């Protein structure tokens, strides 16, 4: 399967950002991609109030993504914000394309490195997979990548490819952590890991919050880097042999051995 990683630099105008989604999706389709993954916060970057920008998942911005996916004939995953019942927003990924129309609300909120995402964002609770050309794809968001159990759950649900849409915070060592975590989650699950970040927006904007560092990366199921980006906006197209995920899982044995350990652990706890 051919996958495109759309490393963009979102601004604060959702309409302009949607035009960027159109441009990158068309380019991805022209290159033969069946799936194009955009970052977290594609709708609007962090660092500004989110509630006035948020729209429901059946609102005009999300419908725009659906139209782009239909026009281009591929599946699009992109980050947006939706109103939450308690006055906050949800940090949401919309996924739209042939036979796909769903969304994922970010489970793990970024209350770390001095940032408190939970003040304005309500958490999601349910992992989500989609099917792209009969390939099961798990979708996740940014800080999720630090929590292996979510990725193991997606692998248990059959995900051969797992995406991470991020707006990674800048700082000493953060880019290294981003790429290390992507490779670790690929190894944990024997999956292809497609991690797409916002491009680095410059020091002034980066100081306002987690607005991206670039470094988008596609990783194979043995942890090998297949393709990577620098700090600037860039479209990367990468071919993945999804059968290799099954071969990696058989070779590594991690999922099977982990399941066996869990069964023993549960049995012992009942004694």
C-alpha positions as CSV (number, residue, x, y, z in Angstrom):
1,X,0.0,0.0,0.0
2,X,1.2,3.5,-0.8
3,X,0.9,6.0,2.0
4,X,1.5,9.7,1.9
5,X,2.7,11.7,5.0
6,X,1.5,15.3,4.7
7,X,3.8,17.3,6.9
8,X,2.2,20.8,6.8
9,X,2.3,23.9,8.9
10,X,-1.2,24.8,9.9
11,X,-2.2,28.4,10.5
12,X,-5.1,29.9,12.4
13,X,-7.6,30.0,9.5
14,X,-9.4,26.7,9.1
15,X,-10.5,27.6,5.5
16,X,-6.9,28.2,4.5
17,X,-5.8,25.0,6.2
18,X,-8.5,23.1,4.3
19,X,-7.1,24.5,1.1
20,X,-3.7,23.0,2.1
21,X,-5.4,19.6,2.7
22,X,-6.8,19.9,-0.8
23,X,-3.4,20.6,-2.3
24,X,-1.5,17.9,-0.5
25,X,-4.3,15.3,-1.1
26,X,-4.2,16.0,-4.8
27,X,-0.5,15.6,-4.9
28,X,-0.7,12.4,-2.9
29,X,-3.3,11.0,-5.2
30,X,-1.3,12.0,-8.3
31,X,1.6,9.9,-6.7
32,X,-0.7,6.9,-6.3
33,X,-1.2,7.0,-2.6
34,X,-4.3,5.2,-1.2
35,X,-4.0,6.9,2.3
36,X,-2.8,10.4,3.1
37,X,-2.2,11.3,6.8
38,X,-2.2,14.8,8.0
39,X,-1.1,16.1,11.5
40,X,-3.0,16.8,14.6
41,X,-4.4,20.3,14.6
42,X,-4.7,20.4,10.8
43,X,-7.8,22.5,11.2
44,X,-6.0,25.1,13.3
45,X,-2.7,25.2,15.1
46,X,-2.3,25.2,18.9
47,X,-1.6,28.5,20.6
48,X,-5.0,30.2,20.0
49,X,-8.5,29.6,21.7
50,X,-9.9,26.4,20.2
51,X,-13.6,26.6,21.3
52,X,-14.5,29.3,18.8
53,X,-13.0,27.3,16.0
54,X,-14.5,23.9,16.9
55,X,-17.2,22.3,14.7
56,X,-19.1,19.1,14.9
57,X,-17.8,16.1,13.0
58,X,-20.7,16.6,10.5
59,X,-20.0,20.3,10.1
60,X,-18.6,22.2,7.2
61,X,-14.9,21.7,7.8
62,X,-15.2,17.9,8.2
63,X,-17.5,17.8,5.1
64,X,-14.8,19.6,3.3
65,X,-12.4,16.8,4.1
66,X,-14.9,14.3,2.9
67,X,-15.3,16.1,-0.4
68,X,-11.5,16.2,-0.8
69,X,-11.3,12.5,-0.1
70,X,-14.0,11.7,-2.6
71,X,-12.5,14.0,-5.3
72,X,-9.1,12.5,-4.9
73,X,-10.3,8.9,-4.5
74,X,-8.2,8.1,-1.4
75,X,-8.6,8.0,2.4
76,X,-7.7,11.2,4.3
77,X,-6.9,11.4,8.0
78,X,-6.7,14.9,9.4
79,X,-6.9,16.6,12.8
80,X,-9.7,18.9,13.9
81,X,-11.6,20.1,17.0
82,X,-15.2,19.4,17.9
83,X,-17.3,20.9,20.7
84,X,-17.5,18.7,23.8
85,X,-20.5,18.5,26.1
86,X,-18.7,20.1,29.0
87,X,-17.7,23.3,27.1
88,X,-14.3,22.0,26.2
89,X,-13.4,20.6,22.8
90,X,-12.3,17.2,21.6
91,X,-9.0,16.7,19.8
92,X,-10.4,14.7,16.9
93,X,-9.1,12.9,13.8
94,X,-11.6,12.7,11.0
95,X,-11.0,9.7,8.6
96,X,-12.8,9.8,5.3
97,X,-12.5,8.0,2.0
98,X,-13.8,5.0,0.0
99,X,-15.9,3.1,2.5
100,X,-14.5,5.1,5.4
101,X,-16.3,7.8,7.4
102,X,-15.4,7.9,11.1
103,X,-13.5,9.8,13.7
104,X,-11.2,9.3,16.7
105,X,-11.1,11.5,19.8
106,X,-7.6,11.6,21.4
107,X,-7.5,9.5,24.5
108,X,-4.3,10.6,26.2
109,X,-4.2,14.3,26.7
110,X,-0.9,16.3,26.8
111,X,-0.6,17.3,30.5
112,X,3.2,17.3,30.4
113,X,6.2,19.5,29.8
114,X,4.3,22.4,31.5
115,X,1.3,22.2,29.1
116,X,-2.2,21.3,30.3
117,X,-4.3,20.1,27.3
118,X,-7.0,18.8,29.6
119,X,-7.9,22.3,30.6
120,X,-9.5,22.9,27.2
121,X,-9.8,19.5,25.7
122,X,-12.0,16.6,26.8
123,X,-10.5,13.1,26.4
124,X,-11.8,10.3,24.2
125,X,-12.1,6.7,25.3
126,X,-12.4,4.4,22.3
127,X,-9.6,3.1,20.0
128,X,-10.4,3.3,16.3
129,X,-9.4,1.3,13.3
130,X,-10.3,1.9,9.6
131,X,-10.0,-0.3,6.5
132,X,-8.1,1.0,3.5
133,X,-8.1,-1.4,0.6
134,X,-8.8,-4.2,3.0
135,X,-5.8,-3.2,5.2
136,X,-6.7,-2.5,8.8
137,X,-5.2,0.8,9.9
138,X,-5.3,2.1,13.5
139,X,-5.4,5.9,14.0
140,X,-3.9,7.7,17.0
141,X,-2.9,11.2,18.1
142,X,0.4,12.7,19.3
143,X,0.8,12.1,23.1
144,X,-0.9,8.7,22.6
145,X,2.5,7.5,21.2
146,X,3.9,7.4,24.8
147,X,1.3,4.8,25.8
148,X,2.2,1.3,24.4
149,X,-1.1,-0.3,25.6
150,X,-3.2,1.6,23.0
151,X,-0.9,0.4,20.2
152,X,-1.1,-3.2,21.5
153,X,-4.9,-3.0,21.5
154,X,-4.9,-1.7,17.9
155,X,-2.6,-4.6,16.9
156,X,-4.9,-7.0,18.7
157,X,-7.7,-5.6,16.6
158,X,-5.8,-6.5,13.5
159,X,-4.0,-3.2,12.6
160,X,-1.1,-3.8,10.3
161,X,-0.5,0.0,9.9
162,X,-0.9,2.5,12.7
163,X,-0.8,6.2,12.1
164,X,0.1,9.0,14.6
165,X,-1.0,12.5,13.8
166,X,0.9,15.0,15.9
167,X,1.7,18.5,16.8
168,X,4.8,17.7,18.8
169,X,6.2,20.2,21.3
170,X,9.6,21.6,20.7
171,X,12.4,21.5,23.2
172,X,15.7,19.8,24.0
173,X,15.7,16.2,22.9
174,X,12.0,16.2,21.8
175,X,12.6,15.4,18.2
176,X,14.8,12.4,19.2
177,X,12.0,11.3,21.5
178,X,9.4,11.5,18.7
179,X,11.4,9.3,16.3
180,X,12.4,6.9,19.1
181,X,8.8,6.4,20.2
182,X,7.7,5.8,16.7
183,X,10.3,3.1,16.2
184,X,9.4,1.6,19.6
185,X,5.7,1.4,18.9
186,X,6.4,-0.3,15.6
187,X,8.6,-2.9,17.4
188,X,6.0,-3.3,20.2
189,X,3.3,-4.3,17.7
190,X,5.1,-5.6,14.6
191,X,3.3,-2.9,12.6
192,X,4.1,-0.2,10.2
193,X,4.1,3.1,12.1
194,X,3.3,6.2,10.1
195,X,4.0,9.3,12.3
196,X,3.1,12.7,10.8
197,X,3.9,15.9,12.6
198,X,3.3,19.5,12.0
199,X,6.3,21.2,10.4
200,X,8.4,23.5,12.6
201,X,6.7,26.9,12.5
202,X,9.6,29.0,13.8
203,X,10.7,30.0,17.3
204,X,8.0,32.6,17.9
205,X,5.0,30.4,17.2
206,X,6.7,27.4,18.8
207,X,6.8,29.3,22.1
208,X,3.0,29.5,22.2
209,X,2.5,25.7,22.6
210,X,3.1,22.3,21.0
211,X,3.1,23.4,17.4
212,X,5.3,20.8,15.7
213,X,9.0,20.1,15.1
214,X,8.7,18.3,11.8
215,X,10.5,15.0,11.6
216,X,7.6,12.9,10.2
217,X,8.7,9.3,9.8
218,X,7.5,6.0,8.4
219,X,8.8,3.0,10.3
220,X,8.8,-0.7,9.3
221,X,7.7,-3.5,11.7
222,X,11.3,-4.2,12.7
223,X,11.8,-0.6,13.7
224,X,13.6,0.4,10.6
225,X,13.1,4.0,9.2
226,X,11.6,3.8,5.7
227,X,11.2,7.5,5.1
228,X,11.6,10.7,7.0
229,X,11.1,14.5,6.7
230,X,13.1,17.5,7.8
231,X,11.6,20.5,9.7
232,X,9.8,22.1,6.8
233,X,6.5,21.4,5.0
234,X,6.9,18.3,2.9
235,X,4.9,15.5,1.3
236,X,6.5,12.0,1.6
237,X,5.2,9.0,-0.3
238,X,6.1,5.6,1.0
239,X,5.3,2.1,-0.1
240,X,4.6,-0.5,2.6
241,X,4.4,-4.3,2.1
242,X,1.6,-5.0,4.6
243,X,2.3,-8.7,4.6
244,X,5.6,-7.9,6.3
245,X,3.7,-7.0,9.4
246,X,2.5,-10.6,9.8
247,X,6.0,-11.9,9.1
248,X,7.5,-9.5,11.7
249,X,4.9,-10.6,14.3
250,X,5.7,-14.3,13.7
251,X,9.5,-13.6,13.9
252,X,9.5,-11.3,16.9
253,X,6.8,-13.2,18.8
254,X,6.1,-10.2,21.0
255,X,2.3,-10.2,20.7
256,X,2.0,-13.9,21.2
257,X,4.4,-14.0,24.1
258,X,2.7,-11.0,25.7
259,X,-0.7,-12.7,25.4
260,X,0.7,-15.9,27.0
261,X,2.1,-13.9,29.9
262,X,-1.1,-12.0,30.3
263,X,-3.1,-15.3,30.5
264,X,-0.7,-16.7,33.1
265,X,-0.8,-13.5,35.1
266,X,-4.6,-13.5,35.1
267,X,-4.7,-17.1,36.1
268,X,-2.3,-16.5,39.0
269,X,-4.3,-13.5,40.2
270,X,-7.4,-15.8,40.5
271,X,-5.7,-18.2,42.8
